[in-house]
Amino acid sequence: MSSHGRQTTSLVLYFNFHFFLSFFCYLPVPVVFSALSSNQKTAMIDLSNSLNASAGGAVSWDVNKEPNPCSWKGVGCNSSTNSSVIRISLSGHSISSSEFLPLVCRIESLQVLDVSRNRLTTIPPGFISACGKLGELKLLNFSVNNLVGRLPAFVGFSALEALDFARNNLSGNIDSELDGLVKLRSLNLTFNHFTGPVPTLLGKSKVLEELELSMNMFDGLIPDEIVGYPNLTLVDLSVNQLTGIIPARIGELSKLEVLILSANKLSGGIPQSISNITSLWRFAANSNDFNEKIPGGITKHLKNLDLSYNKLSGSIPSDLLSARNLQTLDLSNNRLEGPVPEVLSPSLVRLRLGSNLLDGKIPSAAIATRENLTYLEMENNKLIGSIPPEVGDCRKLALLNLAQNRLSGALPANLGNLSSLEVLRLQSNHLSGEIPIQITQLPKLSVLNISWNSLNGSIPPSVSQMQSLVNMNLQGNKLSGSIPVGIASMNSLMELQLGQNQLSGDIPRMPANLQIALNLSSNLFQGHIPETLSRLSGLELLDLSNNNFSGKIPDFLTTLAALTQLSLSNNELSGEIPKFPSWVMVDAHGNKGLINRTTINTPPQLEKKKKSYAVTIVLALVAAVLAFGAIPIVAVSIGLMMNKCKQRKNLLFLRSSRAIS
C-alpha cells in the first residue's frame, strides 16, 4: 500500500466505534459483592466453564477463585447496583472455538459484546437467533478474527447501534441482511472480501452515522441512495473497485465530516457541491481517474484535501490554497499546469504539489508567512527562478522537496535557519555556486540530496557536524578539492554519493556504518585503493570506477562480507584479479594491466582461423555427400560438427566472462 492508503487506514481505525467505546468500554468495575440474579450467575458460570474448556485457560474466569463475576477481567456490571452484567469483553484471547457464543445470549441485560482480536471462524446460527432477542444489546464487535462466508442476516437486535466485522474474511454480496437494524448508527466492514454493489439497505430508520466499507471488492457506482441517510458523518468507501462519478447529490449530506473515496476507479470531476457541506473537514479522493478541472471553492470548509494520483488538469484555482482552515493539501501526481497560487492558508501544515506541469516561480511572499508549514513538496515540475530565501523563515519545516525542476541561482544561506529540517531534496535543477556552510549546521537533517546541479567549490569541512545524516548525495556537480577528513565521525551515515565531480586527494577514513553505498566514481582520485576501506564490513555497493587508481586490487575487498557490487572499471589497476565470492558482481573492465589467471585467453587471429577451419570441413562434408548421395551421413556429420563448434564457442564466452568479472 501507498502512504495515502496507510493514512486512510489509520483514520478508519481512529473512527472505529470511537463514540461507543468511549461510553461503554470504560464503565467502572464494581468493588462490592455481586448482587446478580441466580440466572445471571448461572449463565456466567456456564460461560466461564465453556471458555475454560475451549480456550485452554486463556480466559482467567474462575468462580472458585473469584465468586463475583462482576470482578472478572473484561466483565462490566451495572455501576450502581451490580444487579446485572452489561458488558463482556473477550478481546485478544486467541479464542478459536465459537461454541460459547450462544451462552452469552442468556444474559438479557447485556449491552456490549466485544470478541475482537481472536481466531473465530464461524458464528453459530444459535447466536444470531438468541442474541437477536436481547432488548439492550447496543454494540457487537467481531473485528480482527478469521470469520468466513457471508454476512449473517440480523433479525431482531432492536437496540443495536454499532456493528464491527472489520478485518475478517467475509465475502459475497450484501443485500438486506442489515436492514432490520432500526437503530444502527455505526457499521464497519473494512478489510474483508465483500463484492457487488455498495449496500444501501442499512437500517430502515436511516439513522446511520458511520459507514466504513474500505478494503473490499465492492464495484459499480456510488449509489444515490446513500444520500437517504442524512445523519452520516463518516463515509469510507476507499480501496474498492467503484466506477463512475461522485454523485452531485453528495452535497446534501449536511452532517458529513469525513468522506474517503481513495483508490477506486472513479472518473469525471470533483463535484462543486462538496463546498456546500459546512461540516466536512476531510475529503480524500486520491488514486482514482478524475480527469477534469478542480472547481473553485471546494476547500471553503475543509482542513484536509487529498486529490493526488489522478489525471486532474487545468490550473490550480486561486482560492484553493487560501482557505483559512486548510491544513493539508495534496495535489501531487496530476496534470495540473500554470503557476502556484500566490496566497496560501495561514493554517497550512503540508503542501504537496509534486509531479505536475506547474511553471513560474515559487511564490516567495506566500511562503514567508507560513509559520506552521512542515512539509513543502513541489518536485518534478517546471518551476523556474531561484529558491526564495524566505523559505528559511518556515522554522517548522521538516521536509523540503524542490527536486527535478528548472531552478537556478545559489543555494540560500537562509536554509540554515531550518533547525527542524530532516529531509532536503534539491537534486536535478540548475543550481550553482558553493554549498553554504549554514546548510551543514542543520542538526536534524537525515537526507541531503543536492545532486545533479552545477555546484562548485569544495565540500565544507563542517559537514562532519551533521551527526543525524543518513544519506548524503552530492554527485553530478563540479565539486573539487578533497573529501573532508572529519567525515569519519558521521556515525549515522549509511549512504555517500560523491560520483561525477572533480574531487581529488587522499580518500579519508569513511564512517564505519556505511551500508547502502559508497560512490566515488568519475573523479580525479589516484594512487592505491586505500586500506581504510577495509573497515566497511557492512557496505553493499562500492563504486571506484573512472578514476586514476593504480596498483593491485587489494585482497581485503574480497573479505567485505556484505559487498554485492564492486565497480573498478576504467582505472589504471594492474596485477591479478583476486577471487571474490560468487555473490559479488565485479566490473573491472578498462584496466589494461589486469589479468585473471583462471582464464586462458585465445588470440583473436587464432580464433578466426579455427572458425575458418570449421567452415571448410563442413563444406567438404557437404560436397562429399552430394557426390556419393549419402544423405543420412551428412545429417549426422554436420550435426556433430556444429555441436562441437557451439560447445567451443560457449566455452570461450564463459571464460571471457569470468575474466571480466
NORFEN-V594629 format. One record per residue. N is the residue number from 0. RES is the residue in three letters. PHI is phi in radians with two decimals (* if undefined). D_FIRST is the distance of its C-alpha to the first C-alpha in Angstrom with 1 decimal. Layout:
N | RES | PHI | D_FIRST
N | RES | PHI | D_FIRST
This chain:
0 | MET | * | 0.0
1 | SER | -1.41 | 3.7
2 | SER | -1.03 | 6.7
3 | HIS | -1.25 | 8.0
4 | GLY | -1.10 | 5.8
5 | ARG | -1.14 | 6.8
6 | GLN | -1.11 | 10.2
7 | THR | -1.07 | 10.6
8 | THR | -1.08 | 10.2
9 | SER | -1.07 | 12.7
10 | LEU | -1.16 | 15.0
11 | VAL | -1.02 | 15.1
12 | LEU | -1.13 | 16.1
13 | TYR | -1.14 | 18.5
14 | PHE | -1.41 | 20.2
15 | ASN | -1.08 | 20.4
16 | PHE | 0.97 | 24.2
17 | HIS | -1.04 | 24.8
18 | PHE | -1.17 | 28.2
19 | PHE | -1.25 | 29.3
20 | LEU | -1.16 | 28.4
21 | SER | -1.11 | 30.1
22 | PHE | -1.65 | 33.2
23 | PHE | -1.55 | 33.3
24 | CYS | -1.46 | 31.6
25 | TYR | -2.12 | 33.8
26 | LEU | -1.15 | 37.1
27 | PRO | -1.11 | 39.8
28 | VAL | -1.50 | 40.8
29 | PRO | -1.19 | 44.6
30 | VAL | -1.95 | 46.9
31 | VAL | -1.42 | 50.1
32 | PHE | -1.15 | 51.0
33 | SER | -1.09 | 49.4
34 | ALA | -1.92 | 51.4
35 | LEU | -1.10 | 49.4
36 | SER | -1.17 | 51.4
37 | SER | -1.10 | 52.4
38 | ASN | -1.13 | 50.1
39 | GLN | -1.22 | 47.0
40 | LYS | -1.05 | 48.1
41 | THR | -1.10 | 48.6
42 | ALA | -1.10 | 45.2
43 | MET | -1.21 | 43.4
44 | ILE | -1.17 | 45.4
45 | ASP | -1.10 | 44.6
46 | LEU | -1.14 | 40.9
47 | SER | -1.15 | 41.1
48 | ASN | -1.11 | 43.0
49 | SER | -1.12 | 40.5
50 | LEU | -1.20 | 37.5
51 | ASN | -1.13 | 39.4
52 | ALA | -1.32 | 40.3
53 | SER | -1.73 | 36.8
54 | ALA | -1.72 | 34.6
55 | GLY | 1.08 | 36.6
56 | GLY | 1.42 | 37.5
57 | ALA | -1.18 | 34.0
58 | VAL | -1.76 | 35.4
59 | SER | -1.59 | 38.4
60 | TRP | -1.77 | 40.5
61 | ASP | -2.49 | 44.1
62 | VAL | -1.16 | 47.0
63 | ASN | -1.29 | 49.4
64 | LYS | -1.49 | 47.9
65 | GLU | -2.43 | 47.0
66 | PRO | -1.26 | 49.0
67 | ASN | -1.69 | 47.4
68 | PRO | -1.02 | 44.1
69 | CYS | -1.19 | 43.3
70 | SER | -1.68 | 42.9
71 | TRP | -1.22 | 40.4
72 | LYS | -1.10 | 37.0
73 | GLY | 1.62 | 34.6
74 | VAL | -1.84 | 37.6
75 | GLY | -2.12 | 38.6
76 | CYS | -2.03 | 42.0
77 | ASN | -0.90 | 43.9
78 | SER | -1.22 | 44.2
79 | SER | -1.71 | 47.8
80 | THR | -2.00 | 49.6
81 | ASN | 0.98 | 47.4
82 | SER | -1.56 | 48.7
83 | SER | -2.75 | 45.5
84 | VAL | -1.47 | 42.0
85 | ILE | -2.07 | 39.4
86 | ARG | -2.50 | 36.1
87 | ILE | -2.27 | 34.8
88 | SER | -2.09 | 31.6
89 | LEU | -2.04 | 30.7
90 | SER | -1.23 | 27.2
91 | GLY | 1.33 | 25.8
92 | HIS | -1.90 | 28.8
93 | SER | 1.03 | 27.1
94 | ILE | -1.30 | 29.5
95 | SER | -1.91 | 29.2
96 | SER | -1.53 | 32.4
97 | SER | -1.78 | 32.6
98 | GLU | -1.11 | 36.4
99 | PHE | -1.32 | 36.8
100 | LEU | -1.05 | 35.2
101 | PRO | -1.05 | 38.3
102 | LEU | -1.12 | 40.4
103 | VAL | -1.03 | 38.3
104 | CYS | -1.25 | 39.6
105 | ARG | -1.37 | 43.2
106 | ILE | -1.61 | 42.5
107 | GLU | -1.14 | 43.4
108 | SER | -1.54 | 42.6
109 | LEU | -1.09 | 39.0
110 | GLN | -1.94 | 36.6
111 | VAL | -2.31 | 33.4
112 | LEU | -2.23 | 31.9
113 | ASP | -2.11 | 28.7
114 | VAL | -2.07 | 27.8
115 | SER | -1.22 | 24.1
116 | ARG | 0.99 | 22.4
117 | ASN | -2.20 | 24.8
118 | ARG | -2.20 | 24.8
119 | LEU | -1.17 | 26.6
120 | THR | -1.96 | 26.3
121 | THR | -2.42 | 28.8
122 | ILE | -2.05 | 30.6
123 | PRO | -1.05 | 34.4
124 | PRO | -0.97 | 36.1
125 | GLY | -1.10 | 38.6
126 | PHE | -1.19 | 36.2
127 | ILE | -1.11 | 35.4
128 | SER | -1.20 | 39.1
129 | ALA | -1.37 | 40.3
130 | CYS | -1.25 | 37.8
131 | GLY | -1.12 | 38.0
132 | LYS | -1.58 | 41.6
133 | LEU | -1.23 | 40.7
134 | GLY | -1.51 | 41.7
135 | GLU | -2.13 | 39.8
136 | LEU | -1.18 | 36.4
137 | LYS | -1.93 | 33.9
138 | LEU | -2.39 | 30.6
139 | LEU | -2.16 | 29.0
140 | ASN | -2.19 | 25.8
141 | PHE | -1.94 | 24.6
142 | SER | -1.18 | 20.9
143 | VAL | 0.98 | 19.1
144 | ASN | -2.28 | 21.5
145 | ASN | -2.10 | 21.6
146 | LEU | -1.09 | 23.4
147 | VAL | -2.18 | 23.8
148 | GLY | 1.56 | 25.6
149 | ARG | -1.47 | 26.2
150 | LEU | -1.20 | 26.2
151 | PRO | -1.17 | 29.8
152 | ALA | -1.46 | 32.2
153 | PHE | -1.62 | 33.2
154 | VAL | -1.92 | 37.0
155 | GLY | 1.62 | 38.6
156 | PHE | 0.87 | 36.5
157 | SER | -1.16 | 38.5
158 | ALA | -1.85 | 37.3
159 | LEU | -1.13 | 33.6
160 | GLU | -1.94 | 31.5
161 | ALA | -2.36 | 28.1
162 | LEU | -2.34 | 26.2
163 | ASP | -2.24 | 23.0
164 | PHE | -2.09 | 21.5
165 | ALA | -1.11 | 17.8
166 | ARG | 1.05 | 15.9
167 | ASN | -2.29 | 18.4
168 | ASN | -2.15 | 18.9
169 | LEU | -1.24 | 21.0
170 | SER | -2.54 | 21.4
171 | GLY | 1.54 | 23.8
172 | ASN | -1.40 | 24.9
173 | ILE | -2.08 | 25.9
174 | ASP | -2.00 | 29.2
175 | SER | -1.93 | 31.8
176 | GLU | -1.06 | 30.8
177 | LEU | -1.96 | 30.3
178 | ASP | -1.25 | 32.9
179 | GLY | -1.40 | 35.6
180 | LEU | -1.44 | 33.8
181 | VAL | -1.27 | 36.1
182 | LYS | -2.00 | 34.8
183 | LEU | -1.10 | 31.0
184 | ARG | -1.99 | 29.4
185 | SER | -2.41 | 25.8
186 | LEU | -2.26 | 23.7
187 | ASN | -2.21 | 20.3
188 | LEU | -2.11 | 18.9
189 | THR | -1.13 | 15.1
190 | PHE | 0.99 | 13.1
191 | ASN | -2.32 | 15.9
192 | HIS | -2.23 | 16.9
193 | PHE | -1.16 | 19.2
194 | THR | -2.21 | 20.3
195 | GLY | 1.44 | 22.9
196 | PRO | -1.27 | 23.5
197 | VAL | -1.08 | 22.5
198 | PRO | -1.16 | 25.2
199 | THR | -2.15 | 27.9
200 | LEU | -1.72 | 30.4
201 | LEU | -2.21 | 29.3
202 | GLY | 1.95 | 32.6
203 | LYS | -1.12 | 35.9
204 | SER | -1.40 | 36.6
205 | LYS | 0.94 | 33.4
206 | VAL | -1.78 | 33.0
207 | LEU | -0.99 | 29.2
208 | GLU | -1.99 | 27.5
209 | GLU | -2.19 | 23.8
210 | LEU | -2.16 | 21.9
211 | GLU | -2.14 | 18.3
212 | LEU | -2.18 | 17.0
213 | SER | -1.19 | 13.3
214 | MET | 1.04 | 11.0
215 | ASN | -2.31 | 14.0
216 | MET | -2.24 | 15.6
217 | PHE | -1.10 | 18.2
218 | ASP | -2.31 | 19.7
219 | GLY | 1.45 | 22.5
220 | LEU | -1.51 | 23.4
221 | ILE | -1.28 | 22.9
222 | PRO | -1.25 | 26.3
223 | ASP | -1.10 | 29.1
224 | GLU | -1.07 | 30.2
225 | ILE | -1.11 | 27.5
226 | VAL | -1.21 | 29.8
227 | GLY | -1.27 | 32.4
228 | TYR | -1.90 | 30.8
229 | PRO | -1.21 | 32.1
230 | ASN | -1.56 | 31.1
231 | LEU | -1.02 | 27.3
232 | THR | -1.97 | 25.8
233 | LEU | -2.35 | 22.1
234 | VAL | -2.25 | 20.4
235 | ASP | -2.20 | 16.7
236 | LEU | -2.00 | 15.9
237 | SER | -1.21 | 12.3
238 | VAL | 0.95 | 10.0
239 | ASN | -2.28 | 13.2
240 | GLN | -2.21 | 15.4
241 | LEU | -1.27 | 17.9
242 | THR | -2.18 | 20.2
243 | GLY | 1.43 | 23.1
244 | ILE | -1.85 | 23.7
245 | ILE | -1.37 | 23.4
246 | PRO | -1.03 | 26.8
247 | ALA | -1.07 | 29.2
248 | ARG | -1.22 | 30.5
249 | ILE | -0.99 | 27.4
250 | GLY | -1.18 | 29.6
251 | GLU | -1.43 | 31.9
252 | LEU | -1.38 | 29.6
253 | SER | -1.24 | 31.6
254 | LYS | -1.79 | 30.1
255 | LEU | -1.11 | 26.4
256 | GLU | -1.94 | 24.7
257 | VAL | -2.33 | 20.9
258 | LEU | -2.26 | 19.5
259 | ILE | -2.14 | 15.8
260 | LEU | -2.16 | 15.3
261 | SER | -1.07 | 11.9
262 | ALA | 0.98 | 10.1
263 | ASN | -2.19 | 13.4
264 | LYS | -2.18 | 16.1
265 | LEU | -1.25 | 18.5
266 | SER | -2.38 | 21.1
267 | GLY | 1.42 | 24.3
268 | GLY | -2.14 | 24.6
269 | ILE | -1.50 | 23.9
270 | PRO | -1.18 | 26.9
271 | GLN | -1.07 | 29.5
272 | SER | -1.11 | 30.0
273 | ILE | -0.96 | 27.0
274 | SER | -1.20 | 29.5
275 | ASN | -1.42 | 31.8
276 | ILE | -1.53 | 29.7
277 | THR | -1.21 | 31.2
278 | SER | -1.55 | 29.2
279 | LEU | -1.25 | 25.7
280 | TRP | -2.00 | 24.1
281 | ARG | -2.37 | 20.4
282 | PHE | -2.36 | 19.2
283 | ALA | -2.19 | 15.6
284 | ALA | -2.36 | 15.5
285 | ASN | -1.22 | 12.9
286 | SER | 1.03 | 11.4
287 | ASN | -2.28 | 14.5
288 | ASP | -2.15 | 17.7
289 | PHE | -1.09 | 20.1
290 | ASN | -2.35 | 22.8
291 | GLU | -1.80 | 25.7
292 | LYS | -1.34 | 27.0
293 | ILE | -1.41 | 25.8
294 | PRO | -1.26 | 28.7
295 | GLY | -1.31 | 30.5
296 | GLY | 1.48 | 30.7
297 | ILE | -1.30 | 27.4
298 | THR | -1.69 | 26.7
299 | LYS | -0.93 | 30.1
300 | HIS | -2.02 | 28.9
301 | LEU | -1.35 | 25.2
302 | LYS | -1.82 | 23.9
303 | ASN | -2.30 | 20.2
304 | LEU | -2.32 | 19.3
305 | ASP | -2.27 | 16.1
306 | LEU | -2.11 | 16.7
307 | SER | -1.19 | 14.6
308 | TYR | 0.95 | 13.5
309 | ASN | -2.27 | 16.4
310 | LYS | -2.23 | 19.9
311 | LEU | -1.09 | 22.0
312 | SER | -2.17 | 25.3
313 | GLY | 1.37 | 28.5
314 | SER | -1.64 | 29.0
315 | ILE | -1.34 | 27.5
316 | PRO | -0.94 | 30.0
317 | SER | -1.10 | 32.3
318 | ASP | -1.67 | 31.7
319 | LEU | -1.18 | 27.9
320 | LEU | -1.63 | 27.5
321 | SER | -1.75 | 30.7
322 | ALA | -0.96 | 30.2
323 | ARG | -1.07 | 31.6
324 | ASN | -1.59 | 29.0
325 | LEU | -1.13 | 25.9
326 | GLN | -1.94 | 23.8
327 | THR | -2.29 | 20.4
328 | LEU | -2.43 | 20.1
329 | ASP | -2.22 | 17.3
330 | LEU | -2.06 | 18.6
331 | SER | -1.15 | 16.9
332 | ASN | 1.01 | 16.4
333 | ASN | -2.28 | 19.1
334 | ARG | -2.18 | 22.7
335 | LEU | -1.28 | 24.5
336 | GLU | -2.34 | 27.9
337 | GLY | 1.53 | 30.8
338 | PRO | -1.44 | 31.2
339 | VAL | -1.35 | 29.3
340 | PRO | -0.94 | 31.1
341 | GLU | -1.36 | 33.8
342 | VAL | -1.95 | 33.3
343 | LEU | -2.02 | 30.3
344 | SER | -1.10 | 30.0
345 | PRO | -1.18 | 31.6
346 | SER | -1.62 | 28.8
347 | LEU | -1.07 | 26.0
348 | VAL | -1.90 | 23.7
349 | ARG | -2.31 | 20.7
350 | LEU | -2.25 | 21.3
351 | ARG | -2.14 | 18.9
352 | LEU | -2.19 | 20.6
353 | GLY | -1.15 | 19.4
354 | SER | 0.99 | 19.3
355 | ASN | -2.26 | 22.0
356 | LEU | -2.13 | 25.7
357 | LEU | -1.17 | 27.1
358 | ASP | -2.33 | 30.6
359 | GLY | 1.44 | 33.4
360 | LYS | -1.70 | 33.5
361 | ILE | -1.27 | 31.4
362 | PRO | -1.19 | 33.2
363 | SER | -1.17 | 34.9
364 | ALA | -1.11 | 36.7
365 | ALA | -1.18 | 33.6
366 | ILE | -1.30 | 31.7
367 | ALA | -1.01 | 34.8
368 | THR | -1.76 | 34.9
369 | ARG | -1.61 | 31.2
370 | GLU | -1.23 | 31.7
371 | ASN | -1.65 | 28.5
372 | LEU | -1.10 | 26.2
373 | THR | -1.97 | 23.6
374 | TYR | -2.19 | 21.1
375 | LEU | -2.24 | 22.6
376 | GLU | -2.28 | 20.7
377 | MET | -2.33 | 22.6
378 | GLU | -1.19 | 21.7
379 | ASN | 1.00 | 22.2
380 | ASN | -2.25 | 24.9
381 | LYS | -2.17 | 28.7
382 | LEU | -1.20 | 29.9
383 | ILE | -2.15 | 33.3
384 | GLY | 1.48 | 35.8
385 | SER | -1.69 | 35.5
386 | ILE | -1.32 | 33.1
387 | PRO | -1.07 | 34.8
388 | PRO | -1.02 | 36.4
389 | GLU | -1.11 | 35.5
390 | VAL | -1.00 | 31.9
391 | GLY | -1.16 | 33.5
392 | ASP | -1.47 | 34.5
393 | CYS | -1.44 | 31.0
394 | ARG | -1.14 | 31.5
395 | LYS | -1.63 | 28.3
396 | LEU | -1.09 | 26.1
397 | ALA | -1.85 | 23.5
398 | LEU | -2.39 | 21.7
399 | LEU | -2.24 | 23.6
400 | ASN | -2.23 | 22.1
401 | LEU | -2.13 | 24.7
402 | ALA | -1.14 | 24.1
403 | GLN | 0.97 | 25.0
404 | ASN | -2.19 | 27.5
405 | ARG | -2.17 | 31.3
406 | LEU | -1.25 | 32.3
407 | SER | -2.36 | 35.6
408 | GLY | 1.51 | 38.0
409 | ALA | -1.54 | 37.9
410 | LEU | -1.25 | 35.3
411 | PRO | -1.15 | 36.4
412 | ALA | -1.13 | 37.8
413 | ASN | -1.09 | 36.7
414 | LEU | -1.05 | 33.2
415 | GLY | -1.18 | 34.8
416 | ASN | -1.42 | 35.0
417 | LEU | -1.44 | 31.2
418 | SER | -1.18 | 31.6
419 | SER | -1.72 | 28.1
420 | LEU | -1.17 | 26.4
421 | GLU | -1.98 | 23.8
422 | VAL | -2.30 | 22.3
423 | LEU | -2.21 | 24.6
424 | ARG | -2.13 | 23.6
425 | LEU | -2.24 | 26.5
426 | GLN | -1.19 | 26.4
427 | SER | 1.00 | 27.6
428 | ASN | -2.21 | 30.1
429 | HIS | -2.13 | 34.0
430 | LEU | -1.22 | 34.6
431 | SER | -2.38 | 37.9
432 | GLY | 1.51 | 40.2
433 | GLU | -1.57 | 39.8
434 | ILE | -1.33 | 37.0
435 | PRO | -1.11 | 38.2
436 | ILE | -1.04 | 39.0
437 | GLN | -1.04 | 37.5
438 | ILE | -1.16 | 33.9
439 | THR | -1.33 | 34.6
440 | GLN | -1.87 | 35.5
441 | LEU | -1.34 | 32.1
442 | PRO | -1.27 | 31.7
443 | LYS | -1.85 | 27.9
444 | LEU | -1.13 | 26.7
445 | SER | -1.95 | 24.2
446 | VAL | -2.25 | 23.2
447 | LEU | -2.18 | 26.0
448 | ASN | -2.24 | 25.5
449 | ILE | -2.16 | 28.6
450 | SER | -1.28 | 28.8
451 | TRP | 0.95 | 30.3
452 | ASN | -2.24 | 32.7
453 | SER | -2.17 | 36.5
454 | LEU | -1.22 | 36.9
455 | ASN | -2.24 | 40.2
456 | GLY | 1.40 | 42.2
457 | SER | -1.77 | 41.4
458 | ILE | -1.31 | 38.5
459 | PRO | -1.04 | 39.7
460 | PRO | -1.01 | 40.8
461 | SER | -1.19 | 39.3
462 | VAL | -1.03 | 35.8
463 | SER | -1.17 | 36.5
464 | GLN | -1.34 | 36.3
465 | MET | -1.45 | 32.5
466 | GLN | -1.33 | 31.8
467 | SER | -1.68 | 28.2
468 | LEU | -1.23 | 27.3
469 | VAL | -1.84 | 24.7
470 | ASN | -2.29 | 24.3
471 | MET | -2.17 | 27.3
472 | ASN | -2.18 | 27.4
473 | LEU | -2.06 | 30.7
474 | GLN | -1.21 | 31.1
475 | GLY | 1.27 | 32.5
476 | ASN | -2.15 | 35.1
477 | LYS | -2.16 | 38.9
478 | LEU | -1.22 | 39.0
479 | SER | -2.27 | 42.2
480 | GLY | 1.45 | 44.0
481 | SER | -1.84 | 42.8
482 | ILE | -1.31 | 39.7
483 | PRO | -1.00 | 40.6
484 | VAL | -1.10 | 41.9
485 | GLY | -1.18 | 40.1
486 | ILE | -1.08 | 36.7
487 | ALA | -1.09 | 37.3
488 | SER | -1.49 | 36.9
489 | MET | -1.45 | 33.2
490 | ASN | -1.24 | 31.9
491 | SER | -1.59 | 28.3
492 | LEU | -1.20 | 28.0
493 | MET | -2.00 | 25.8
494 | GLU | -2.48 | 25.8
495 | LEU | -2.31 | 28.8
496 | GLN | -2.00 | 29.0
497 | LEU | -2.15 | 32.6
498 | GLY | -1.16 | 33.2
499 | GLN | 1.00 | 35.0
500 | ASN | -2.29 | 37.4
501 | GLN | -2.22 | 41.1
502 | LEU | -1.30 | 40.9
503 | SER | -2.62 | 43.8
504 | GLY | 1.49 | 45.8
505 | ASP | -1.35 | 45.0
506 | ILE | -1.52 | 41.5
507 | PRO | -1.36 | 41.3
508 | ARG | -1.08 | 39.8
509 | MET | -1.74 | 36.1
510 | PRO | -1.01 | 33.9
511 | ALA | -1.14 | 33.7
512 | ASN | -1.53 | 30.0
513 | LEU | -0.98 | 28.9
514 | GLN | -2.25 | 26.3
515 | ILE | -1.27 | 24.0
516 | ALA | -2.87 | 26.8
517 | LEU | -2.23 | 30.3
518 | ASN | -2.05 | 31.2
519 | LEU | -2.04 | 34.8
520 | SER | -1.20 | 35.3
521 | SER | 0.95 | 37.6
522 | ASN | -2.22 | 39.7
523 | LEU | -2.07 | 43.4
524 | PHE | -1.24 | 43.3
525 | GLN | -2.53 | 46.2
526 | GLY | 1.52 | 48.0
527 | HIS | -1.30 | 46.8
528 | ILE | -1.13 | 43.2
529 | PRO | -1.24 | 43.4
530 | GLU | -1.12 | 43.5
531 | THR | -1.09 | 41.3
532 | LEU | -1.20 | 38.2
533 | SER | -1.16 | 39.0
534 | ARG | -1.33 | 37.5
535 | LEU | -1.51 | 33.9
536 | SER | -1.20 | 33.3
537 | GLY | -1.74 | 29.5
538 | LEU | -1.29 | 29.1
539 | GLU | -1.72 | 27.1
540 | LEU | -2.27 | 28.1
541 | LEU | -2.24 | 31.6
542 | ASP | -2.14 | 32.8
543 | LEU | -2.02 | 36.5
544 | SER | -1.20 | 37.2
545 | ASN | 0.99 | 39.5
546 | ASN | -2.25 | 41.7
547 | ASN | -2.15 | 45.3
548 | PHE | -1.14 | 44.8
549 | SER | -2.31 | 47.8
550 | GLY | 1.45 | 49.2
551 | LYS | -1.48 | 47.6
552 | ILE | -1.34 | 44.0
553 | PRO | -1.17 | 44.1
554 | ASP | -1.13 | 43.6
555 | PHE | -1.10 | 41.4
556 | LEU | -1.12 | 38.5
557 | THR | -1.33 | 38.6
558 | THR | -1.79 | 38.0
559 | LEU | -1.27 | 34.8
560 | ALA | -1.10 | 32.8
561 | ALA | -1.62 | 29.2
562 | LEU | -1.14 | 30.2
563 | THR | -2.11 | 28.6
564 | GLN | -2.39 | 29.7
565 | LEU | -2.34 | 33.0
566 | SER | -2.02 | 34.4
567 | LEU | -2.12 | 38.1
568 | SER | -1.14 | 39.1
569 | ASN | 0.98 | 41.7
570 | ASN | -2.19 | 43.7
571 | GLU | -2.16 | 47.2
572 | LEU | -1.28 | 46.5
573 | SER | -2.50 | 49.1
574 | GLY | 1.53 | 50.1
575 | GLU | -1.55 | 48.4
576 | ILE | -1.31 | 44.6
577 | PRO | -1.15 | 43.7
578 | LYS | -1.50 | 42.0
579 | PHE | -1.70 | 38.3
580 | PRO | -1.03 | 36.0
581 | SER | -1.10 | 34.6
582 | TRP | -1.46 | 31.0
583 | VAL | -1.63 | 32.0
584 | MET | -1.53 | 31.9
585 | VAL | -1.99 | 35.0
586 | ASP | -2.04 | 36.0
587 | ALA | -2.18 | 39.7
588 | HIS | -1.22 | 41.1
589 | GLY | 1.44 | 43.4
590 | ASN | -2.01 | 45.4
591 | LYS | -1.10 | 48.8
592 | GLY | -1.53 | 50.2
593 | LEU | -1.44 | 47.6
594 | ILE | -2.33 | 48.7
595 | ASN | -2.16 | 47.1
596 | ARG | -1.14 | 49.9
597 | THR | -1.45 | 48.0
598 | THR | -1.96 | 48.3
599 | ILE | -1.69 | 51.5
600 | ASN | -1.37 | 51.5
601 | THR | -1.78 | 53.3
602 | PRO | -1.00 | 55.2
603 | PRO | -1.05 | 54.1
604 | GLN | -1.16 | 57.8
605 | LEU | -1.15 | 58.2
606 | GLU | -1.07 | 54.9
607 | LYS | -1.13 | 56.2
608 | LYS | -1.14 | 59.5
609 | LYS | -1.06 | 57.9
610 | LYS | -1.11 | 56.0
611 | SER | -1.20 | 59.3
612 | TYR | -1.09 | 61.1
613 | ALA | -1.10 | 58.6
614 | VAL | -1.09 | 58.9
615 | THR | -1.07 | 62.7
616 | ILE | -1.11 | 62.8
617 | VAL | -1.07 | 60.6
618 | LEU | -1.10 | 62.9
619 | ALA | -1.10 | 66.0
620 | LEU | -1.13 | 64.7
621 | VAL | -1.05 | 64.0
622 | ALA | -1.10 | 67.5
623 | ALA | -1.11 | 69.1
624 | VAL | -1.16 | 67.4
625 | LEU | -1.11 | 68.4
626 | ALA | -1.25 | 72.0
627 | PHE | -1.87 | 72.2
628 | GLY | 1.26 | 69.8
629 | ALA | -1.52 | 67.8
630 | ILE | -1.09 | 64.5
631 | PRO | -1.04 | 63.0
632 | ILE | -1.12 | 63.8
633 | VAL | -1.05 | 62.1
634 | ALA | -1.03 | 58.8
635 | VAL | -1.16 | 58.9
636 | SER | -1.13 | 60.1
637 | ILE | -1.10 | 57.7
638 | GLY | -1.08 | 54.8
639 | LEU | -1.11 | 55.8
640 | MET | -1.14 | 56.4
641 | MET | -1.16 | 53.1
642 | ASN | -1.14 | 51.3
643 | LYS | -1.13 | 53.1
644 | CYS | -1.10 | 52.2
645 | LYS | -1.16 | 48.5
646 | GLN | -1.11 | 48.5
647 | ARG | -1.11 | 50.3
648 | LYS | -1.15 | 47.9
649 | ASN | -1.12 | 44.8
650 | LEU | -1.12 | 46.5
651 | LEU | -1.12 | 47.3
652 | PHE | -1.14 | 43.7
653 | LEU | -1.09 | 42.4
654 | ARG | -1.14 | 44.9
655 | SER | -1.17 | 44.1
656 | SER | -1.15 | 40.4
657 | ARG | -1.14 | 41.2
658 | ALA | -1.13 | 43.5
659 | ILE | -1.20 | 40.8
660 | SER | -1.39 | 38.4
